[in-house]
Every structure is written in C-alpha cells, then in structure tokens.
Amino acid sequence: MGRWAQSGLPLHRQRLRRFADRVEALGGDLIGVDRQELSRRASALRATLTAEGPSDDAASECFALVREVCSRQLGLRHYPVQLMGGYAMLRGSLAEMQTGEGKTLTAVLPAVTVALAGAPVHVITVNPYLAARDAEYLAPVYAFFGLRVGLIVPDQESAQRVEAYGADVTYCVNKDLVFDYLRDRITQKRVSAGARALLDGWLAGARQQQRPAALLRGLYFAIVDEADSVLVDEARTPLIISSNVEDPNGRVLYEQALALAASLANRRDYRLRPSERSIELTDAGRAAIAEFAAGLRGLWTIPRAREELVEQGLSALHLFQRDRHYIIADNKVQIVDEYTGRVMADRSWERGLHQMIEVKEELDISKRRDTISRITYQRFFRRYLCLAGMTGTAIEVAPEMRSVYAMDVVRIPPNRPAVRRHLGQRVFLDARGRWAAVVERAREMRASGRAVLIGTRSVAASELASQWLNDAALPHRVLNARQDQGEAEIIAQAGQAGRITVATNMAGRGTDILLSPEVRQAGGLHVILSEYHDAARIDRQLFGRAGRQGDPGSCEAIVSLDDELFLAHASQWLGWLRGRVSPAGVLPAAMGRVLRRSAQAAAERQNSRIRQLTVEIDKRMEQSLAFAGKGE
C-alpha cells in the first residue's frame, strides 16, 4: 500500500487508454460467467490485493469485475472513458470529466479496488443529498464484494458515526468529515493548553463521564467529488470547532457597538472593500470610537478590543446580508453555505460576529464561542495517504492542485460529444430588465414543451425570480435553503415538459435532471444563469445541467450591470458602460464578454490571494505551536 500511495508519476492519456483496453479485454471473459464464479473470483482478488496492493495487473482485474457487477446489479456498464477516469483516481490524480459523464459510477471502480486491498475509503461529496443518493445507489455493488458501506449525515449520534466510519467505504460531506476529524483531535486532547481547559469543562458534564472513542480510523484514501469546489472554492476559510462560553458583556455591548457602527460614514470613518469582504477603520473612525468610549467601562477601555468590536458591527451591517449569507429560521440566524446553497445547521460565526448579526435582526443572542480546534482544508486533505478527486471543471486550477495537494489534473475525453447549445449572454442595465428577460425566455421555452432551470446565487434572488414568475402567471417550483423540503422530488420533476424550476446552487453540482421523452424531443432542458459567480468554473457547472450524456439542451446567461460580481470587481467601468447600453437596455455583446472575463479574473486573483494567506497563517500557527511543544 505504501508504494502505491507514494506514486506521483504523471498519467498520460496513452497510459490511461492502455489500462482501459486491458480492462475491456479481461471483461470479455466475464460476460458469461455465473454469479457463483464471479463471487469466487472476487474473493481470490481480495486476497491478492490485500497481499500486493492495487498494482496495475490486480487493478485491471478488479475494474473488470466491478464493471461486470455494475452491469448486472445496476444495468449500467462503464464506458472506456470511465475506466480511464477511475484509473486516474486510483493513481492519486484529479480526473476532469465533463458534466453528465457518470462520475458517480466512475468512483466505484477505485473505491472497490482500494477497499478490497484493506484500506478505509472516504468518498467525499458536497452535500448530504448526494452522499445519501450515491451510497444507496451503489450499495448492491459493494455488497457483492462483501464490502460494508457507511453514510455520514448531519445530526447522527456518535455511535452511528463510529459505525459508519468503520465501514469499508464511507460516503460523507466534506465539512462533516473535517469536523469529525477535529472532534477526534479534541477527544484525544491534541489541542493547546488553553483549549484543553475548555475541553475539560466540556467533558465534565453529566453526559460526558467518559472520554468518547475516536470516530475515524485514519486518513488513507479519499475520492473528493466536485474537487475544485471543495479543495479550492471552500478552502478560503479554516474550519473551527468552538465551545460556548459565558459572555459577561451581554447584549448591551453589542447594541452599543452596532449603534456606533451605524453612525459611522464610509470613506470618512472606515473603508469598505466588498471584493475582499473586509473593513478597515481610518484615523477619523478610531477617534470617533475613542470619543464614544469615553466614560464607558469594560471592553470600551481597551483600544484594540473596542475597535474590533465596532469592525464586527460594520461587518454585520455592510458585509452580511439576510437571505444571501444567512436566513432567519426558528428565530435563529442560520448560515447559508454560499457554494452549496444549503443551511449549515448549528454553525456560527466567531469573534462576536454571530451575536452582532442577531442584534441587528432583533433576535435573542446566543452564547459566545471560543475556538478549541481549527484546521484548513489544505492541511487536512494533505494528510491522506492517497488523495484523488473528480470534477467537471478543474483545468483552470491545475497549478494550485499540484502545488498545494500534489495532485495532477488529468482531462478525460467525453464518451459522447456534448450537443448543448450556448445562446450567449445578455447584460442588462439593471435587475428589472434582467428579470423581465428571464421571465420572457422561460415563457417561450415552456410554450415549446421544454423544461427550464433558472439558477440564482442567493435565497433572496431565487425568491425575487419567483415573484416575477408569479406576476407573469407562470407556474414553477423553488429550491433554496429556506424551501428545501422535497428536494429529491423537485429535482425528479425538473425535467418534465413545461416545468420551470428556480434554484440556488442546491441544483448545481452533482444534480442529474432526467428528461422526459417529450422534453428530449422538444430540445431538452434550457438553463438560464441569472447572475455570474466569481469563477467561470461554477457557471459552467450550472450550464452543465443541460445537454448531459448526449442529451439535447441549451443554456444562456441573462445578467445585469448591478450584479455583485460587477459591483465588487469592475465598479470602475460601470458608469462608462451604462452609457453604452442599447435603447433596449442591453450592453453590446463584445463589451459584456470583456466585462465578465475581467471581473471574474479579478475575483479569482482575489480569492487565490485569500487562499494563499489562509495557508500562510495556518503554517505560522502550526510552527508557533510546534515551537511551544503543542503541535501535532
């Protein structure tokens, strides 16, 4: 296993094809074999893999067996390109496979191979819906090989999680996995002395008389689905476990800070940088805070503490928007994951920001939380003996994958050329023009018997789109963090004739919308992107819901100049561009393309700097802990 895990040789397409050809040749001998003989061969192969590891010879035999079992159990037989993708992952690469090419079925090839060799396998997805779907769908295949499948879902008891991680193959969500790893660090007391005191208090309760056992068995082989989203987009912020602590300052302190923040003026007292999601106080702002604090006690007497408090108040007012970054549910502030569009239950912002937002929304404030343990995605995933991944959009971040995770991106050719038609983009002067055009296009596509998916970036935008559709008397369904009941049913119906579905990123990555025969005949699914994301990769993921696996389909972008991407990363050009829209309120196509490319390039540079800074801070913290004798 060690020699296999350490191999980092680049994979050329010719090598992938040779491996796939060998699997196909071996597979021909299995077609007429009865189930008992297949089972006997699987048992013999397990012994070989356990003894020798997944060499090319053993792996090709295993892939052929898995392919035959999938054909019998699921009615699906791997295409040669899926064999190539599976081999790339087995060798620790990131397989870039176009959307709709069957990544779920591809992942089972290396997962079975490594599990039969005796190493625990983690198949990591971006949301619980996909994890549960894939684990259930592939369970008959794993069962044939005598492999147990585990599933990690939110709100599981510790005993259930231990059992799930004890399985041969475990399906889980990236955040759940990393937090479970941090919990293991905590329960094993691999934390600093200050955090240890918090931990001892935490474990002293009636429910924690004994230190719980570790959840994970170790980090051996991981297959990360939608790897660019997990390893790049979500890697800008560390994951933190914290503990409730008593806050002696109470609500009054936050109310004072929020009131003061609201009285300060942008540019005079602080500089707001939306593109960096940061706020910097000016000298005038610091003076205003000092004047306000005169005569007050507690934190107000400490210059740095009071300034940080007001900065959090400014952030709550100007950087965190309701129904975009969070929703209010059950009289609580619930954070919305900007990449998946889903609520992150029981998660909170740190350093008083969460309480500041609760005061802003006039809710009861929760207890403050102090950090016990933290880790970045970059540091966590590098701890796997072998890390592999798959996604439809990775080539743009190939250098970062190589430098940070030592993982090469391997482009896998499609099984069938995509027939998706891209109708281009239209950039409108304002949101009103954009939504009117979206509604008109949805009406047109519905009348022609096609299905329509309208993608939005936030809960607020999805509900605004719904309002416009209601005003136009167009029936539709909405899928977002607030309206997530019946997600599977909404997705299942989204490919029916005349169906209009409005969705946040919940219907983006990994979502397979099956078309009815009538819709396929009429031209397939039409996808409308109503607002560009920071990365063109994410836009391509949404467009990739249409035209999957050779199906017909089309897509287009209908956006406006006042979208967040343009305001944050191209504001200097917007005044000039507004004077160049047509009488119909549309920017010339060439200008729109240049605007999108420049804004997304600026956003990507900014996000790349943030990720680099995250890694640097993480390294400095680890070095300081190691110097103090507290490192791992």
N, C-alpha and C positions, 0 to 999 in steps of 0.2 A: 504493500500500500504506500509506503514511504516514497519509493522510486516513482510510482505513478503520480503521486501528488506533487512531487517536485518538478516534474517535466514541464518546461515552459517553452518548448520549441514552437515556432510559428507554424500554423497549419496552412498549407497551400491548397487551392481548390482541387488540384490534381490528386493530392493525397486523400482528400475527402471523397472524391469520386471513386478512387480505387477501393476504399473501405466500403462504400455503398455497393459497389459491384460485387464485392466478396459476400456481403450480407445477402444480396439478391440470389447469388449462386447457391449459398447454403439454404436459403429459404425454399428454393425449388424442391429440395429433398424432404421438406416438412409438410407439404400440402396434403399428401395422402396418409400421413401418419395419424394413428388413432390417439385419443386423449391419454390413455394409459402410457403409451410410449413417449408422448410429449412430456408427461409428468416425470417419467424416469430420466429423460434427458435433462430436464430442469434440475433434478436432484444431483445428477452427476456434474452438471455445470457449476452448481453451487459449491461443490467440494473443490473443483478446480479453481474457481475464483477466490475462494477463501484461502487456498494454499498459495496461489501465484499472483493474486491481484488481477485487475482488468487489463491484461495485455491485449494487443490488437487481435490475436487469434481467439482468445476467450471472449473478448468483447463482441467480435463479429458473430460468433456463435450465439451469444446471448441476445444480441439485437435481432437475429433471425428468429429465435424462439419467441421473443416479445412480439415481434411483428405478426407471427402466425397466431399467437394467443389473442392479440387485439383483433385480428380478422375474425376469429371465431366468437370471441366474447362480446365485441362491440360492433362488429360488422364493418370495421374500418381497417384498411391495410396501409401501412406507411408508404408514402411515395419516396423515391430515391433521395429527393432533396431533404426530406425529414430525417432520413438516415444520416445524411451529411450533417445536419444541424445537431442531431443527437451525439454524433461522434465529436463534433467541435466542443460541445459542452462537457463530454466525458474527459476531454483533454484540457479542461480549465479555461476555455475561451468563451467569449460572448458571441452568440450566434445572432446575427441580424437577419431576421426572417420577416418578409413583408406581412402586413396585417392580413389575417384570414388564411394564413398558410398552415394552420394547425399546430401552434406551439404547444398546446396542452398535450396533444398526442405525442409530440416530439420529445417532451421532457420525460415521459415514462421510460424511454429507452435507457438513458444514463442512470435514471433513478433506480430501476430494477437491477441494472448491472452492478452498481456500487453497493446497493443494499445486499445483494447476494454475496458480495465479497466480504460482508460483515461490518461495513461502516454505516453509522446512522446518516440518513439523508434528510435534509430540510429543503422542501420545495416552498419558496417564499413568494407570495403574491401581494398585490397592493390593497386588497380589501377582503373582508370576511366572506362576502358573497362568492367571489371567485374561488377562494380556498375551499369552501364547503362544496361548491359545484364540482370542482376538479377532483377532490378526494372521493366524493360519492360516485362520480362517473367512472373513475379508473379503479375503484375498489375491486371489481371482479378480476381484473388483470393481475393486480398484486396478490389477490387471494390464490390464484392459480399457482403462483410461485412460492406459496407459503409465507408471504410477507405480510406483516401487520401494518395497517395504515392508521396514523393518528391525525387528529384535527384539532387545532388550537383556535378557539373562538372567544370573543370577549365574555367576561363575567363567569368564566369557568372556575370551579373550585381548584385548589392546589392539587388535590389528589387526582382529579381528572387531567390536569395539565401534566403531572408526572407520568401518568399512564400514556398520554398522547406523545410526549417526548420519548417515552420508552419504546415506541413502535419503530419498525424498520424504516419507514418513510413517514415523515410528518409534514403536513400541509399547514402553513401558518402565514400570518400577515407580518410584514417587516417590523412594524412598531411593537406588536405583541412579543415577537421573538427577542428584540433588543431589551425591552423592559423586563422580560423574564430573566435574561442574562444578568441585568443589573440587580434584580432581586436575589439571584444566586450569589452575586458578589456581596450583597448586604448580609444575607443569612450566614455566609461564610466569614463575615467580618473583614472582608478585603476592602476596607474603607479607611478614611483618615480618622484620627482620634476624635476630632470634633463631631464628625458624623457618627462615630461609634457610640458616643454618649446619647445622641438622638435615637440610635438603633436600640440601645439597651432599654431606653424608656418605652420604645415602641413594642419591644418583645416582652415587656413586663406585664402587659395586660392579661386579663383572665383568659383570653382566647389564645394566647401565645405562651403557654407554660413551657413548651419545648421548642428548641430551635428547629424550624422546618428543614426537611431534606432538600437537596438541590433538585431543581426542575430539569435542567438539561444534562445530557450525558456527555457533552463536549461538542466542539465545533469541527466537524470532519468534512462533509461535502454539502455544499449549498448550490441549489439552482435558483437563481433570482429571476422571476418573471418580471417583465417590464423593467429591466435592469437600469435603463437610463433614468427612469423616474425615481427609483429607489436610491441608486448609488450616486446620482448627480443632482437631480432636482431637489430631493428631500435631504440632501447632505449639507444644506446651508446652516442648519442649527443642530446642536447636540441634543441628545435625549437625556432627560433628567428625571430621577426619582427623588421625591421630596417628602417631607413629613409635616403634618400640621403642628404649628406652634402657637402659643398664646401671643396675641398682639396687644401689648399694653396701651398702644396709642388709640386703638378703636376707630370708629367711623369718623369722628370729628376731624382727625388728622387728614384723612383722605378728602373730606369735604372742603377743608381749608385749602389744601393743595390744588384741588380741582377748580375751586373758585378763583384762586390766584392765576392758575394757568389760563383760564378763560379770559382774564383781564389783560393778558399779555398780547402784544402785537407782533405778527410775523415780520421779519426783516429788522424790526427795531429791537425787540427783546429776544428773539430766537430766529434761527434759520431752519426752515422745514425742507427736508430733502426726501420727497416721496420716492424717488427712484432707489434710494438707499434705505428707505424706511428708517430714517434717523432724524433726530432733532438736536441742535446744538445751541446752547444759550450764548447770548452776546454779553458783553460787559454791562450794557444797559439792563439786560434781563437779570443778571446776577445782582445788580444794585437794587432793582425793584424787589427781588426776593428778600434781600437783606433788610430793606426798609419794612417790608410786610412782617418779617420775623421779629423785628424789634419789640421786646416786651413779652414775646411768647416763650414757652419753655419746651423741654423735651428735644425732639429731633430738630426743631427750628433753631436751636442754638448751635448746631453743627453745620458749618457752611456746605460741605460736600453732601451730607445726608439730605439737607433741605433742597439743594439743587437737584439731586437725583429724584427726589420725591416729586418736584414740580415737572421735571422732564417726563416722568411717568404719567403725570396728569396731562401734559401736552400730547403725549403719545396716545393716550386713551381718547382724547378729543379729536385728534387730526389724522392718526395713522391706522386706527382700528375702527372699522365701520360695521354697524349692525347689518346682518343679512349678507355680509360679504366675508368678514373674518370670523364672525360668531353669530349665533342666533340666541333668542331667548326662549327657553322651553322649561316648563315646570318652575317658572320663576327663578331660573338659574341661567347664568351665562355659559353657553356650551360652544366650545371652539369648533370651527369648521376647518377641516383639512383642505387647504387650497388646491392640492394636487388630485385628491380623490373626490372632493365634493361632499365628504361624509362627516358626520359629527364624531368628534373624538371624546367619547364618554369618559367622565372622571379625570379629564386632563385640565390643567390650569396653567396660566402664565405665572412667571415667578417675579420676585422683587417688588411685590405690591401692585403690579400692573393689573392683575385679575381683579383685585379689590377696587382699584380705581375705576375700572370699567363697570363694576357692579354699582358703585356710587353714581356714575354717570347715568346708568339705566334705572336708578332709583330702586334698587333691589337690596335685600339683606346681604351684608357682606359675609363672605366665607372666611375661614381662618387663614392666616398667612402660612406659607410653606417654605421650609428651609431645605436646601439641597443636601441629600445624603450621598447620592452617587450619580455620575454622569459619564457619558461616552459619546463619541461621534460615530456616525455610520462608517466613516473612513477607517477608524481604528478597529471598530467591531468586525467588519467584514474581512479585514486583512488577517484576522485570527483563524479563519477557516484553513484547514489543511489543503483543501482544494475549493476554489470559488469559480462558479460558472454562471452564465446568465443567458437570457434571450429577450429580444425586443424587436419591434419593427423599425425602430429609429435609434441608431447608435453611432453611425459613422461620423457624425459631427463631433461627438465627444470621445472618439477613439484615443486621441493623445492623453486625455485625462484618465481614461480607463487604464491605459498602460502605465502611466506614471504613478497613479495613486493605488490601483488594485493589482498591478502586474497581470492584467488580463487583456489579451488581444481581441479585437473585434474582427470577426470572420463573416463576410457577407455571403449569405446562402441564396442561390438563384431561386426565383419563384417556380412552382410547379407548372402554373399556367400564367401567361401574361395577364396583368390587370387590364380590364376593359373599362375602368372608371373614367368618366368624362369630367374634366375640371372646367367649369364655366367661368373661371376667373374670379375677380374681386370687384366690388364696388365700394368706394369710400364716400360716405355722405357727409354733408356739412355738420349735421347734428344727429342726435339719437332719434328724434322724431322721424326724420327722413329714413333712417336705417330701419326702424320698426315697421314703418309703412311698407317698405320694400320687402321685408321679411314676410309680412302677412300676405302681400300680393303673390309672392312666389309660392308660399305654402298653399294658398287657394288654387293657384294654377296647377301645381303638382297633384293636389288632392283630386281635382276635377279630372285629371288624366288617369286616375286609378293607381297612382304611385303612393308609396309611404314616405313620410318626411320626418327627419330628425333635426331639431333646432338646438344647437349647442350654445350654452351660455357659460360665463365664468363665475357667476355667483348666484346665491339664492335670490337676491333682490332682482337681478336681471332676468332670471327664469320666471319670476312672478310678474314682472313687468311685461315680458313677452306673452304670458298667459292672459294678462289683462287686454292686451292688444288683440289677441286671437278671440277672446270673448266678445269684445266690441264688434268684431267682424263676423260674429256668429259662426266661428269655425270650431267644431268640437276637437278636443285634444286631451292629452294626459301630461301631467307634470311630474318629474322625478328630480327631487333635490333633498338636501339634508333635513328639511322640515317635513317634506312629504315623501318619505321613503318606505311607507308601508306598501306591500305588494310589489316590491321591486322586480322580482322574477317574472311576475305576471305582466307587468308593464313592458318589460323587455321582450317577453314572448309574443306580445301583441303588436309590437312596434313595426313589424314587417308586413302587417296586413294592409289590404287596399284601402286607401283614403285615410289611413291613420296618421295623425300628427302628434309627435312626442317632443316635448320641451324638456331638456335635461341639462344639468350641470355636468361636471367631469365624471359624475357617477356613471354615465353612459359612454364614457370614453374608452380608456384602455381595457382590453380583455373582453369587452362586450361583443357578443356574436348575435346579431339581429338576423333571424331566419326569415327569408322572404316567402310569402305565399306564391303559388304558381301565377296568380293574376298579377301580382306586383312584378314578378320576374318578367312576365310577358309585356307589361306596360313600360318597363325601363328600369326597374329596381328601386332601391332606396335613394332618396335625394337628401344629402346632408347640407345644412346651412350653418356655417360658423358665423356667429353674430358679434364676436369680439376676439381679436388676436391675443394669443398668450405671449409670455416673454420669450419662449423658444418656439421656433418654427416646427421643431420635432413634435411638440404637443398638438399643434394644429394638424399636422399630418396624421397623428393618431386618430383625431376625430374624423377627418376625411376618410380614413381607412375603415370606418364602419360601413362605407358603401363600396360596392364592387369587390366583395370578398370572394376568394376561391373561384374566380372566373365569372361570378355573377355580374349582371349589368348594374350600373349605378352611376350617380353623378354627385358633384359637390360644388360648393361655391362659398365665397366669403362676402358677407354684407355687413360692413362696419361703419363707424363714424369717427370724425376727427376728434371728438371729445372722449374717446375711449381711454382707459387708464394707461395702456401701453404708450400711446402717443403723448399724453399729457406728461407722463413721467420721463420719457426718454427722447422726445422730439419736440418739446414745447417751444423751442426757439424758432421752429419753422411754421408753426400752426397759423400764426397771424398772416404770414405771406401766402400760405396755401389756401386759407379761407377766401382770399380774394381771387382765387383761380378756379373755383368750382363753376360748373356749367349752370345755365338757367334752371336745370332740373335739380340742382343741389348736389351734383356728383363731381368728385375730383377726377381729372383726366387719368386714364388707366396707368400710363407710364409714371406719373407722379405718385400715384398710390403704391405702386410696386417699390419705388425707391424709398418712400416713406416707411413702408413696412420693414424692408430689409435693414435700413439704417437704425430704426427704433429697436428691432429685435437684436441686432448686432450689439447695440449699446447695452441692452438689458442683459444679454448673455455675458458680456465683458464684466458688467457689474456683479452678476451672480457668481461668475468664476472667481472674482476677487474675494467675494464673501466666503466662498468655499475654501479658498487658499488661506484666508485669515482664520477660519474655523480650525483648519488643520494645524496652523502655526500655534494658535492659542492652546490647542489640545497637547501639542508636543511640549510647550513650555510648562504647562501644568503637570504633565507626566514627569518631566525632568525634575521639577521642583519637588514633587512627591518622592521620586526616587532618591534625590539628594537627602531628603529628610528621613529616608528609610520607610516610606509609606507606599511606595509604588507596588504594582502588581508583580 
